[in-house]
């Protein structure tokens, strides 16, 4: 089962921070937030990732190309170029990095990954961390038989909202005032048939397009997550996540 991470957006709410790096490379505890997300999945045994690149994607490519060097002490023999690593801080992941276009919306990005996907896949955004039980999420998806599962979380009020009844997604509301107070927090699971609702067109959206259509057809279910969830959407968010990490209160840290 592949884990798709959408990592191509501009991250405009982070202001000057993303002038130099893409949003998924914003650091929490000295590591890019995309690394934290991948560690969450890997802690449940899901180690194959497909990353949809766009804005400053070469920075993300460079990071994974040199990941072992970044995470280890090593000796370089400058005469031969041979590198000897001295510790075992190695993440045993298989990471496929795909350039899905600079301006492409999320639906188009997902569609452009089609050749790399399995019959059932996971999908999340490159900025959100949670103490979610991934195996429970996957089992929930397999039991209900619908095409898509989203994870419903309690949001800050600035986000859109998922309208659901007994787990079945009815619609998606942007900038709600009241109601259930749930948003799509990422950590989704989908059957590959979902790609029939998408196109590789640069303007093909996901939430306000394919998911709306799928919800109308009663093909989206909500996995309720009442634990920790937060995304690095603003500088304030990033600072808060770093404070949690530094004070050993990072509830999303599911690994040793």
C-alpha positions in Angstrom: 0.0 0.0 0.0 1.4 3.4 -1.0 1.3 6.6 1.0 0.8 9.6 -1.2 1.9 13.0 0.2 0.9 16.2 -1.5 3.9 18.4 -1.3 3.6 20.8 -4.2 1.8 23.8 -2.9 3.2 27.3 -2.4 2.5 27.5 1.3 1.6 31.2 1.0 0.3 31.5 4.6 3.9 31.0 5.8 5.0 34.2 4.2 8.8 34.7 3.9 9.5 31.2 5.2 8.5 29.5 2.0 10.4 32.0 -0.2 13.4 29.7 0.3 12.0 26.3 0.9 8.7 24.4 0.2 6.2 24.1 3.0 6.8 20.4 3.7 10.5 21.2 4.4 9.6 23.6 7.3 11.5 22.3 10.3 10.0 21.0 13.5 12.6 19.8 16.0 15.3 20.1 13.4 13.6 17.8 10.9 11.3 18.7 8.0 7.6 18.3 8.8 7.3 15.8 5.9 9.8 13.6 7.8 7.5 13.6 10.8 4.5 12.7 8.7 6.4 9.8 7.2 7.6 8.6 10.6 3.9 8.4 11.7 3.1 6.1 8.8 6.3 4.1 9.2 5.6 3.5 12.8 2.6 1.4 11.6 4.7 -0.4 9.0 3.8 1.7 5.9 7.2 2.5 4.3 6.4 3.1 0.6 5.8 6.7 -0.2 4.9 8.6 -3.4 5.5 12.4 -3.0 3.8 14.8 -5.4 6.2 17.7 -6.0 5.6 21.1 -7.4 6.9 24.4 -5.9 10.7 24.1 -5.1 10.4 20.3 -5.6 14.2 20.0 -6.2 14.8 20.9 -2.6 12.7 17.9 -1.5 14.4 15.7 -4.0 17.8 16.7 -2.7 16.8 16.0 0.9 15.7 12.4 0.2 18.7 11.8 -2.1 21.0 12.8 0.8 18.8 11.5 3.6 21.3 9.0 5.0 24.0 11.6 5.1 21.7 14.1 6.9 20.7 11.5 9.5 24.1 9.9 10.2 27.7 10.5 11.2 30.0 9.5 8.4 33.6 9.5 7.1 34.5 10.4 3.5 37.5 9.1 1.7 38.2 12.1 -0.5 40.6 10.0 -2.7 38.0 7.4 -3.6 34.7 9.1 -2.8 33.8 6.2 -0.5 31.5 7.0 2.4 31.4 5.0 5.6 28.4 5.6 7.9 28.9 5.2 11.6 25.4 4.8 13.1 22.2 3.2 12.1 19.8 6.2 12.1 18.4 5.0 8.8 14.8 5.1 7.8 14.1 2.1 5.6 11.7 3.7 3.2 11.1 3.5 -0.5 10.3 7.0 -1.7 9.1 7.9 -5.2 9.4 11.6 -6.0 7.2 12.8 -8.9 7.2 16.3 -10.4 3.5 17.0 -10.8 3.8 20.6 -12.0 4.2 24.0 -10.5 0.7 25.3 -10.8 -1.2 22.0 -10.7 -4.1 21.7 -8.3 -4.4 18.7 -5.9 -6.7 16.6 -8.1 -4.4 16.9 -11.0 -1.4 16.1 -8.9 -3.0 12.9 -7.6 -4.0 11.8 -11.1 -0.5 12.3 -12.4 0.7 9.7 -9.8 -1.6 7.0 -11.2 1.2 4.8 -12.6 2.8 4.6 -9.2 -0.2 3.6 -7.1 -1.7 0.4 -5.8 -5.4 -0.8 -5.7 -5.7 0.9 -2.2 -3.6 3.8 -1.2 -3.3 6.4 1.5 -3.2 10.1 1.0 -2.3 13.1 3.1 -1.1 16.7 3.0 2.5 17.7 3.5 1.9 19.8 6.6 -0.3 18.0 9.1 0.7 15.7 12.1 -1.5 13.6 14.3 -1.4 10.7 16.7 -3.8 8.8 14.5 -3.9 5.0 14.5 -3.1 4.3 10.8 -4.0 0.6 11.0 -7.4 1.3 12.5 -7.9 3.9 9.7 -7.1 1.4 7.0 -9.2 -1.4 8.6 -12.1 1.1 8.8 -11.8 1.9 5.1 -11.7 -1.8 4.1 -14.8 -2.6 6.1 -17.1 0.1 4.8 -16.6 -0.6 1.1 -16.7 3.0 -0.1 -14.1 4.6 -2.4 -12.7 7.1 0.0 -12.1 7.6 3.7 -11.2 11.0 5.1 -10.1 11.6 8.7 -12.4 14.0 10.5 -10.7 16.2 13.1 -11.5 19.2 15.2 -10.3 22.3 13.4 -9.4 25.9 14.0 -12.3 27.9 12.8 -10.5 29.2 9.7 -10.8 25.8 7.9 -13.5 24.3 5.8 -15.9 21.8 7.4 -17.0 18.2 6.6 -20.8 17.7 6.9 -21.4 14.1 7.8 -24.1 11.9 9.3 -23.2 8.6 11.0 -19.8 8.7 9.3 -21.2 9.2 5.8 -19.9 12.4 4.2 -22.8 14.5 2.8 -21.0 17.7 1.7 -18.0 20.0 2.2 -18.5 23.5 3.5 -15.9 26.2 3.1 -15.4 28.6 6.1 -18.4 27.5 8.2 -19.7 29.4 11.1 -21.0 26.6 13.3 -22.2 23.0 12.8 -20.2 19.9 13.8 -16.8 21.5 13.7 -15.1 18.8 11.7 -12.6 19.2 8.9 -10.8 16.9 6.5 -7.5 16.5 8.4 -5.8 14.5 5.7 -4.8 10.9 6.5 -7.1 9.6 3.8 -7.5 6.2 2.2 -8.8 5.7 -1.3 -9.4 2.9 -3.8 -7.7 3.5 -7.1 -11.1 3.7 -8.8 -11.3 7.2 -7.3 -8.9 8.4 -10.0 -11.8 8.1 -12.5 -13.1 11.3 -10.9 -9.9 13.2 -11.6 -8.0 14.4 -14.6 -4.4 15.3 -15.1 -5.5 18.9 -16.1 -3.6 21.6 -14.1 -7.0 23.0 -12.9 -8.4 19.7 -11.6 -9.1 20.3 -7.9 -9.6 17.6 -5.3 -11.6 18.8 -2.3 -13.9 21.2 -4.3 -14.4 18.9 -7.2 -13.8 15.2 -6.9 -14.6 14.9 -3.2 -17.8 16.9 -3.6 -18.9 14.6 -6.4 -18.0 11.5 -4.5 -19.9 12.8 -1.4 -23.0 13.3 -3.6 -22.7 9.7 -4.7 -22.3 8.6 -1.0 -18.8 7.2 -1.6 -16.9 9.0 1.1 -16.8 7.9 4.8 -15.3 9.8 7.8 -12.9 8.2 10.2 -13.3 10.1 13.4 -10.1 11.1 15.1 -10.5 12.8 18.4 -6.9 12.8 19.4 -4.1 15.3 18.5 -4.0 16.9 15.1 -2.4 20.1 14.0 -1.0 21.5 10.7 1.9 23.9 10.0 -0.2 26.4 8.2 1.2 29.6 9.6 4.4 30.7 11.4 2.5 30.6 14.6 1.6 27.0 14.0 5.2 26.0 13.3 6.4 27.8 16.4 3.7 25.9 18.5 4.7 22.5 17.0 8.4 23.3 17.8 7.5 24.2 21.3 5.6 20.9 21.8 8.6 19.0 20.4 11.1 20.8 22.6 9.0 20.2 25.8 8.4 16.5 25.0 4.7 17.1 24.3 4.8 16.1 20.7 1.8 13.7 20.8 2.3 12.8 17.1 5.7 11.2 17.9 4.6 7.5 17.7 8.1 6.2 17.2 11.1 5.6 19.6 
